[in-house]
Amino acid sequence: MVVINAKGGKKKESDRARNQLTEKYTNLPYYIALAYTYIGEIEKAVDWLETAYMNKDNNLVYVNVEPLFINLRTNSRFSKLMQQMNFPK
């Protein structure tokens, strides 16, 4: 719902859905990072990817090929995370 509402220009609804996502589904940090990336909140997306890494989230195997994360590649924290996971540059 975060992405659907954001894409439809419904900021309040998107914000509400994002808040519910981050409160209810803290066990899905990779997907929360995807949602934040989609709405352009890069630092929060990286925060959640770092949480995914700390929690050994299996979905991180896709982080280096996920098209939505292309915008994160210039972020120094994202680059550091890629190095920690031994992904190629």
C-alpha positions as YAML, in Angstrom:
chain: A
units: angstrom
residues:
- id: 1
  name: MET
  ca: [0.00, 0.00, 0.00]
- id: 2
  name: VAL
  ca: [2.93, 2.34, 0.60]
- id: 3
  name: VAL
  ca: [4.00, 2.14, -3.03]
- id: 4
  name: ILE
  ca: [0.49, 2.13, -4.48]
- id: 5
  name: ASN
  ca: [-0.51, 5.23, -2.53]
- id: 6
  name: ALA
  ca: [2.77, 7.00, -3.24]
- id: 7
  name: LYS
  ca: [2.46, 6.27, -6.94]
- id: 8
  name: GLY
  ca: [-1.11, 7.54, -6.88]
- id: 9
  name: GLY
  ca: [-0.07, 10.79, -5.20]
- id: 10
  name: LYS
  ca: [-1.79, 9.95, -1.93]
- id: 11
  name: LYS
  ca: [0.94, 11.07, 0.46]
- id: 12
  name: LYS
  ca: [-1.10, 10.85, 3.67]
- id: 13
  name: GLU
  ca: [-2.28, 7.34, 2.86]
- id: 14
  name: SER
  ca: [1.24, 6.34, 1.86]
- id: 15
  name: ASP
  ca: [2.65, 7.72, 5.12]
- id: 16
  name: ARG
  ca: [-0.01, 5.90, 7.14]
- id: 17
  name: ALA
  ca: [0.69, 2.61, 5.34]
- id: 18
  name: ARG
  ca: [4.43, 3.08, 5.82]
- id: 19
  name: ASN
  ca: [3.96, 3.69, 9.55]
- id: 20
  name: GLN
  ca: [1.85, 0.55, 9.85]
- id: 21
  name: LEU
  ca: [4.45, -1.41, 7.91]
- id: 22
  name: THR
  ca: [7.32, -0.30, 10.13]
- id: 23
  name: GLU
  ca: [5.35, -0.88, 13.33]
- id: 24
  name: LYS
  ca: [3.77, -4.25, 12.52]
- id: 25
  name: TYR
  ca: [6.36, -5.90, 10.34]
- id: 26
  name: THR
  ca: [9.73, -5.14, 11.87]
- id: 27
  name: ASN
  ca: [10.65, -8.72, 10.99]
- id: 28
  name: LEU
  ca: [10.63, -7.74, 7.28]
- id: 29
  name: PRO
  ca: [13.41, -5.12, 7.13]
- id: 30
  name: TYR
  ca: [14.34, -5.85, 3.51]
- id: 31
  name: TYR
  ca: [10.82, -5.10, 2.30]
- id: 32
  name: ILE
  ca: [10.58, -2.02, 4.46]
- id: 33
  name: ALA
  ca: [13.83, -0.84, 2.85]
- id: 34
  name: LEU
  ca: [12.27, -1.39, -0.57]
- id: 35
  name: ALA
  ca: [9.28, 0.76, 0.39]
- id: 36
  name: TYR
  ca: [11.49, 3.57, 1.68]
- id: 37
  name: THR
  ca: [13.63, 3.40, -1.44]
- id: 38
  name: TYR
  ca: [10.59, 3.64, -3.67]
- id: 39
  name: ILE
  ca: [9.40, 6.82, -1.96]
- id: 40
  name: GLY
  ca: [12.90, 8.32, -2.08]
- id: 41
  name: GLU
  ca: [13.84, 8.13, 1.60]
- id: 42
  name: ILE
  ca: [17.33, 6.80, 0.99]
- id: 43
  name: GLU
  ca: [18.77, 7.12, 4.50]
- id: 44
  name: LYS
  ca: [15.83, 5.29, 6.05]
- id: 45
  name: ALA
  ca: [16.10, 2.62, 3.38]
- id: 46
  name: VAL
  ca: [19.75, 2.07, 4.27]
- id: 47
  name: ASP
  ca: [18.83, 2.00, 7.97]
- id: 48
  name: TRP
  ca: [16.46, -0.88, 7.26]
- id: 49
  name: LEU
  ca: [18.99, -2.68, 5.07]
- id: 50
  name: GLU
  ca: [21.48, -2.47, 7.92]
- id: 51
  name: THR
  ca: [18.81, -3.94, 10.20]
- id: 52
  name: ALA
  ca: [18.26, -6.71, 7.64]
- id: 53
  name: TYR
  ca: [22.00, -7.41, 7.69]
- id: 54
  name: MET
  ca: [22.15, -7.53, 11.48]
- id: 55
  name: ASN
  ca: [19.15, -9.90, 11.48]
- id: 56
  name: LYS
  ca: [20.69, -12.08, 8.76]
- id: 57
  name: ASP
  ca: [17.71, -11.54, 6.47]
- id: 58
  name: ASN
  ca: [17.87, -14.09, 3.64]
- id: 59
  name: ASN
  ca: [16.43, -11.60, 1.18]
- id: 60
  name: LEU
  ca: [19.71, -9.70, 1.18]
- id: 61
  name: VAL
  ca: [20.99, -12.10, -1.47]
- id: 62
  name: TYR
  ca: [19.01, -9.92, -3.92]
- id: 63
  name: VAL
  ca: [20.20, -6.54, -2.70]
- id: 64
  name: ASN
  ca: [22.92, -6.20, -5.32]
- id: 65
  name: VAL
  ca: [20.57, -6.93, -8.24]
- id: 66
  name: GLU
  ca: [17.34, -5.28, -7.03]
- id: 67
  name: PRO
  ca: [16.57, -2.48, -9.53]
- id: 68
  name: LEU
  ca: [15.00, -0.26, -6.87]
- id: 69
  name: PHE
  ca: [18.30, -0.14, -5.01]
- id: 70
  name: ILE
  ca: [20.19, 1.40, -7.94]
- id: 71
  name: ASN
  ca: [19.66, 4.83, -6.39]
- id: 72
  name: LEU
  ca: [21.40, 3.64, -3.22]
- id: 73
  name: ARG
  ca: [24.67, 2.77, -4.92]
- id: 74
  name: THR
  ca: [26.12, 6.26, -4.45]
- id: 75
  name: ASN
  ca: [25.30, 6.21, -0.73]
- id: 76
  name: SER
  ca: [28.46, 5.58, 1.32]
- id: 77
  name: ARG
  ca: [26.61, 3.55, 3.96]
- id: 78
  name: PHE
  ca: [25.10, 1.33, 1.27]
- id: 79
  name: SER
  ca: [28.56, 0.84, -0.28]
- id: 80
  name: LYS
  ca: [29.98, -0.10, 3.11]
- id: 81
  name: LEU
  ca: [27.15, -2.59, 3.61]
- id: 82
  name: MET
  ca: [27.88, -4.14, 0.20]
- id: 83
  name: GLN
  ca: [31.53, -4.55, 1.24]
- id: 84
  name: GLN
  ca: [30.51, -6.18, 4.54]
- id: 85
  name: MET
  ca: [28.44, -8.70, 2.56]
- id: 86
  name: ASN
  ca: [31.34, -9.28, 0.13]
- id: 87
  name: PHE
  ca: [29.35, -8.16, -2.90]
- id: 88
  name: PRO
  ca: [31.41, -6.92, -5.85]
- id: 89
  name: LYS
  ca: [31.50, -3.20, -6.52]
...
